[in-house]
Every structure is written in structure tokens, then in C-alpha cells.
Amino acid sequence: MARSQNGYSANDKEVTRIWKVGEKREIRLRKGNTGWLLKHFADWFDNNIENIDSGQLDDWGYAARDIRGSNVVSNHASGTAMDLNATRHPLGKRNTFSNTQETKIRAQLRRYDGCLRWGGDYQNRADEMHFEINKPPKACAATAKKLGRKPK
């Protein structure tokens, strides 16, 4: 079975579902706590950084593919990554957010106990549209519970 960069099973659409983010957008992400954390962040982003409900449909999640320019399976392929307002924050560009927005993003990410990572922090090629799960399921479950997810 294929594994994405972060170790999750990949290229299986059955482990994903459609999550409503913002007021109108829908993004396919992994089921369970990992998808819930990404949705939680996307809703916050929509309310505090940029509206994701208007303009182009440039908010993406699951895609069975490798990381661009490599043979490593993308975290998108496991439903554990999403891109928000991709056309405003193109791959390889830095400083596509204001200093105030970056400060808010970093502060919010700290609430996720390292479970979420931002592509704006990549050392080589910036990917400021990109947010991904960075810890195993058990850690994501604990953080989701801390942030208010009710067990199912």
C-alpha cells in the first residue's frame, strides 16, 4: 500500500470524505480527526485571514499524486493536505500574505500542537497555499479533542 510523505495510507479515496469549509466550499479530506483538524483550520482561515468562499474554486484537498518534481507520494494523496486560495498564493512564491496575516497564521498553528504544518515554512520551495497533517493519528486525536471535537 502506498504511503504519503507523512506516513498515512495513500491513493485510496475511500478513506476521505467531503468536508464543508467556510460558508460554501467543499474540500475532500481524510475522514476522522485529521480531516477535522484541517477543516477546523480552514474555517478559522476563512474567518480570520481570507475569504475562501468567493472567486475561483482554488481550494483543494485529496489528489492521488506525487509531490511536484519528486517520486515521493504527496500528503494530498492521503487526504491529509489542503491548499487554500491557491491562485493568490502560488507555489514557489514567498510573502504572499501580509506580515499581520503570517503572524496570525503562525499563532493559530500553535494551537494544533504540531499536528499541522504550513508550506510557508518550507525551507526550499515555498508553498504558502499549503497546510498538512504533520503528526500520527493518535496525536491528531488528542489535539482534536482538546479543540472541541466530540467523539463519534
C-alpha positions in Angstrom: 0.0 0.0 0.0 1.3 3.4 -0.9 2.1 5.8 1.9 2.2 9.6 1.7 5.2 11.6 2.9 3.7 11.9 6.4 3.2 8.1 6.7 -0.6 7.9 6.1 -2.1 5.3 3.6 -2.5 7.0 0.3 -4.2 6.8 -3.1 -7.4 5.4 -1.5 -10.4 7.8 -2.0 -12.4 5.6 0.4 -10.5 7.0 3.4 -11.7 10.5 2.5 -14.9 12.4 2.6 -16.2 15.8 1.6 -15.9 18.5 4.3 -17.7 21.8 4.1 -15.3 24.7 4.8 -16.2 28.3 5.1 -19.8 29.0 4.0 -19.8 27.3 0.6 -16.6 25.5 -0.2 -16.3 21.7 -0.1 -12.9 20.0 0.2 -12.2 16.3 0.1 -10.0 15.4 3.1 -9.3 12.3 5.2 -12.1 11.1 7.4 -11.8 11.4 11.2 -9.6 13.6 13.3 -7.0 14.5 10.7 -9.7 15.8 8.3 -11.5 17.5 11.2 -8.3 19.4 12.1 -7.7 20.6 8.6 -11.4 21.7 8.4 -11.1 23.4 11.7 -8.1 25.4 10.4 -9.8 26.2 7.1 -12.8 27.6 8.8 -10.6 29.7 11.0 -8.6 30.8 7.9 -11.8 31.8 6.1 -12.9 33.9 9.1 -9.6 35.5 10.1 -7.2 35.6 7.1 -9.0 35.4 3.7 -12.5 34.5 2.4 -12.3 31.1 0.7 -15.9 31.2 -0.4 -15.7 33.7 -3.3 -13.8 33.8 -6.5 -12.2 30.8 -8.2 -12.5 27.3 -6.9 -8.9 27.2 -5.8 -9.2 25.3 -2.5 -8.1 21.7 -2.9 -7.6 18.6 -0.8 -7.3 14.9 -1.9 -5.4 14.2 -5.1 -3.7 10.9 -5.9 -0.3 12.2 -6.9 3.4 12.7 -6.0 4.9 15.8 -4.7 5.6 18.1 -7.7 9.1 17.4 -9.0 9.7 14.2 -7.0 8.8 10.5 -6.7 7.5 10.9 -3.1 3.8 10.4 -2.6 2.1 13.8 -1.7 0.2 14.2 1.5 -2.7 15.3 -0.7 -2.8 11.6 -1.8 -3.7 10.6 1.7 -6.3 13.4 2.2 -4.0 14.9 4.8 -3.2 18.1 3.0 -5.1 21.1 1.6 -4.4 24.2 -0.4 -6.4 27.4 0.4 -6.7 30.3 -2.1 -4.1 28.7 -4.3 -4.2 31.3 -7.0 -3.4 34.1 -4.5 -0.5 32.1 -3.1 1.3 30.3 -6.0 3.8 27.6 -5.5 7.3 28.9 -5.1 6.3 32.5 -4.1 7.1 33.9 -0.7 5.4 36.9 1.1 2.0 36.3 -0.5 0.5 37.1 2.9 0.9 40.3 4.8 3.1 40.3 8.0 -0.1 40.6 10.1 -1.6 37.6 8.3 1.6 35.5 8.7 1.7 36.3 12.5 -1.9 35.2 12.8 -1.4 32.0 10.9 1.6 31.1 13.0 -0.2 31.8 16.2 -3.2 29.7 15.1 -1.0 26.8 14.0 0.5 26.7 17.6 -3.0 25.7 18.8 -2.6 22.4 16.9 0.3 21.1 18.9 2.5 20.5 15.8 -0.2 18.4 14.1 -0.5 21.0 11.3 2.4 22.3 9.2 2.4 25.2 6.8 4.1 25.2 3.4 5.1 28.8 4.0 7.7 27.5 6.4 9.3 25.1 3.9 13.0 26.0 3.6 13.4 25.2 -0.1 10.4 25.9 -2.3 7.7 27.9 -0.6 4.1 26.6 -0.7 2.1 29.3 1.1 -1.3 27.9 0.0 -0.5 24.5 1.6 -1.4 23.1 5.0 -0.8 19.5 6.0 -1.0 17.0 8.8 2.4 16.5 10.4 1.8 14.0 13.3 0.4 10.5 13.6 -3.3 9.7 14.2 -3.1 9.4 18.0 -1.6 12.9 18.4 -4.2 14.3 16.0 -7.0 12.7 18.0 -5.7 14.3 21.3 -5.5 17.7 19.6 -8.9 17.4 18.0 -10.4 16.5 21.4 -8.6 19.5 23.1 -10.0 21.8 20.4 -13.6 20.5 21.0 -14.2 17.6 18.7 -16.8 15.3 20.2 -16.0 11.5 19.9 -18.2 9.6 17.5 
